[in-house]
Amino acid sequence: MWMLYVRRLVDRRCSCYETQSAGRGMWHDDCLGLGYEIQLELFAGRRVARPTEERDIAVFGQISQTHPIIFMPYYMEPSENDLVIEVSQWSGARPVSLFRVYTVMIALPMVQSEVSFYACGCNPYDVDKWRILEAIKGREVQIRLDLGQKRTIRLDDYTEIPPFARDLRQLRNP
């Protein structure tokens, strides 16, 4: 499944940056309320929901919150407090509908056999999905299939996902 990764550029503060709240302030379209300039990246990822997920300590009689785990390629190099946007529907290269938005709590590099990847424990990010859709419309997004391969496209109806990325999507979602 194609997901969007919102990378915070922590060396560049947004104009809405608040020192008292460690960056996060009120909603701002330029930074999605994160307080830093951002960079969007498209990647093929996978969210896992199963009984073995990390769970908060639960009080008897109350439902505990589960923390989904998102697997992403090793070259993404995720960081804490960045966002992962799970897109449920696309029109060309523009997200039409969002499933969920998560904030990365922890990113662990993993190796299984000869495959390297990251496993990210995430928390739901409490924000209006429509507001995010409007804020990212027409922005540039990077597609990286490996450390050496990068391409920048625009999130709109008229841009097609590049052929190499489309082929990868067909491999991931037959």
C-alpha positions as CSV (number, residue, x, y, z in Angstrom):
1,M,0.0,0.0,0.0
2,W,1.3,3.5,-0.8
3,M,1.7,5.7,2.2
4,L,3.0,9.3,2.6
5,Y,5.8,10.0,5.0
6,V,5.9,13.5,6.4
7,R,9.5,14.2,7.4
8,R,10.2,17.1,9.8
9,L,13.2,19.2,8.8
10,V,14.2,20.0,12.3
11,D,17.0,22.4,11.3
12,R,14.4,24.7,9.7
13,R,11.6,26.0,12.0
14,C,8.2,27.1,10.6
15,S,7.0,30.6,11.1
16,C,4.4,29.2,13.6
17,Y,7.1,27.5,15.8
18,E,6.4,27.9,19.6
19,T,9.3,27.4,22.0
20,Q,7.1,26.6,24.9
21,S,5.4,23.6,23.2
22,A,8.7,22.2,21.7
23,G,7.6,23.2,18.2
24,R,4.0,22.1,17.9
25,G,1.5,24.9,17.9
26,M,-1.8,25.6,16.4
27,W,-2.6,24.3,12.9
28,H,-0.6,25.7,10.1
29,D,-1.0,24.4,6.5
30,D,2.8,24.8,5.7
31,C,3.9,22.5,8.5
32,L,0.7,20.5,9.3
33,G,1.0,21.8,12.9
34,L,4.4,20.2,13.5
35,G,6.3,23.5,13.9
36,Y,9.0,22.6,11.3
37,E,9.3,22.7,7.6
38,I,8.3,19.4,6.1
39,Q,9.2,17.2,3.2
40,L,6.7,14.6,1.8
41,E,7.9,11.2,0.6
42,L,5.9,8.4,-1.0
43,F,6.7,4.8,0.0
44,A,5.3,1.3,-0.2
45,G,4.6,0.3,3.4
46,R,2.5,-2.1,5.5
47,R,0.6,-1.6,8.7
48,V,0.2,-4.6,11.0
49,A,-2.7,-5.0,13.3
50,R,-2.7,-8.2,15.3
51,P,-2.9,-9.3,19.0
52,T,0.9,-9.1,19.4
53,E,0.9,-5.3,19.0
54,E,2.4,-3.1,21.6
55,R,-0.3,-2.2,24.1
56,D,-0.7,0.4,26.9
57,I,-1.2,-0.9,30.4
58,A,-4.9,-1.4,30.7
59,V,-7.1,-0.9,33.7
60,F,-9.6,-3.7,34.2
61,G,-12.9,-2.9,32.5
62,Q,-11.4,-0.3,30.1
63,I,-10.3,-0.8,26.6
64,S,-6.5,-0.3,26.0
65,Q,-5.2,1.7,23.1
66,T,-3.2,-0.4,20.5
67,H,-0.2,1.0,18.8
68,P,0.0,-0.1,15.1
69,I,3.3,-1.1,13.7
70,I,4.2,0.2,10.2
71,F,6.9,-1.5,8.2
72,M,8.8,0.6,5.7
73,P,11.9,0.3,3.5
74,Y,15.3,0.7,5.1
75,Y,16.2,3.8,3.0
76,M,13.3,5.8,4.6
77,E,15.2,6.2,7.9
78,P,12.2,7.4,9.9
79,S,12.5,9.6,13.0
80,E,10.4,10.1,16.1
81,N,7.5,12.6,15.8
82,D,7.4,12.4,12.0
83,L,4.0,11.6,10.5
84,V,2.9,8.6,8.4
85,I,-0.3,9.1,6.4
86,E,-2.1,5.9,5.3
87,V,-3.9,6.8,2.0
88,S,-6.9,4.7,1.1
89,Q,-7.7,6.1,-2.4
90,W,-5.7,8.0,-5.1
91,S,-6.7,10.0,-8.2
92,G,-3.6,10.1,-10.3
93,A,-0.9,11.1,-7.8
94,R,-3.3,13.0,-5.5
95,P,-4.6,11.4,-2.3
96,V,-8.4,11.5,-2.4
97,S,-9.2,9.8,0.9
98,L,-7.0,9.2,4.0
99,F,-7.5,6.1,6.2
100,R,-5.4,7.2,9.2
101,V,-2.6,9.5,10.2
102,Y,0.1,8.4,12.7
103,T,2.9,9.9,14.5
104,V,6.1,7.8,14.8
105,M,6.9,6.9,18.5
106,I,9.9,4.7,17.8
107,A,11.7,3.4,14.7
108,L,13.7,0.2,14.9
109,P,16.0,-1.0,12.1
110,M,15.4,-4.7,11.4
111,V,17.1,-7.4,9.4
112,Q,15.3,-10.6,8.4
113,S,17.4,-12.9,6.3
114,E,18.8,-10.6,3.6
115,V,16.0,-8.0,3.8
116,S,16.5,-4.8,5.8
117,F,13.6,-2.6,6.9
118,Y,12.3,-0.4,9.6
119,A,9.5,-1.3,12.1
120,C,7.8,1.9,13.5
121,G,5.6,1.9,16.6
122,C,3.1,4.6,16.0
123,N,0.4,6.6,17.8
124,P,-2.7,8.0,16.1
125,Y,-2.2,11.7,15.3
126,D,-5.3,13.6,16.3
127,V,-6.0,15.9,13.4
128,D,-8.8,16.5,10.8
129,K,-8.0,14.3,7.8
130,W,-9.7,16.8,5.4
131,R,-7.5,19.5,6.7
132,I,-4.4,17.5,5.8
133,L,-5.8,16.6,2.3
134,E,-6.3,20.3,1.6
135,A,-2.9,21.3,3.0
136,I,-0.9,18.7,0.9
137,K,-2.8,19.3,-2.4
138,G,-0.4,20.2,-5.2
139,R,2.7,19.8,-3.0
140,E,5.8,18.1,-4.3
141,V,6.5,14.6,-3.0
142,Q,9.6,12.5,-3.4
143,I,9.5,8.9,-4.5
144,R,12.5,6.8,-3.4
145,L,12.9,3.2,-4.4
146,D,16.5,2.9,-3.2
147,L,19.2,5.2,-1.9
148,G,20.3,6.1,-5.5
149,Q,16.8,6.4,-7.1
150,K,14.8,9.6,-6.4
151,R,12.1,11.3,-8.4
152,T,10.0,14.3,-7.4
153,I,6.3,14.5,-8.5
154,R,3.4,16.9,-7.7
155,L,0.4,15.7,-5.7
156,D,-2.4,16.4,-8.3
157,D,-4.9,14.7,-10.6
158,Y,-2.8,15.3,-13.7
159,T,0.5,13.7,-12.5
160,E,0.8,10.0,-12.9
161,I,2.9,7.9,-10.6
162,P,6.2,7.3,-12.5
163,P,6.4,3.9,-14.3
164,F,9.0,2.4,-12.0
165,A,6.9,3.2,-9.0
166,R,3.7,1.9,-10.7
167,D,5.5,-1.4,-11.4
168,L,6.5,-1.6,-7.8
169,R,2.9,-1.0,-6.7
170,Q,1.8,-3.9,-9.0
171,L,4.4,-6.2,-7.3
172,R,3.2,-5.2,-3.8
173,N,-0.6,-5.3,-4.5
174,P,-1.2,-7.9,-7.3
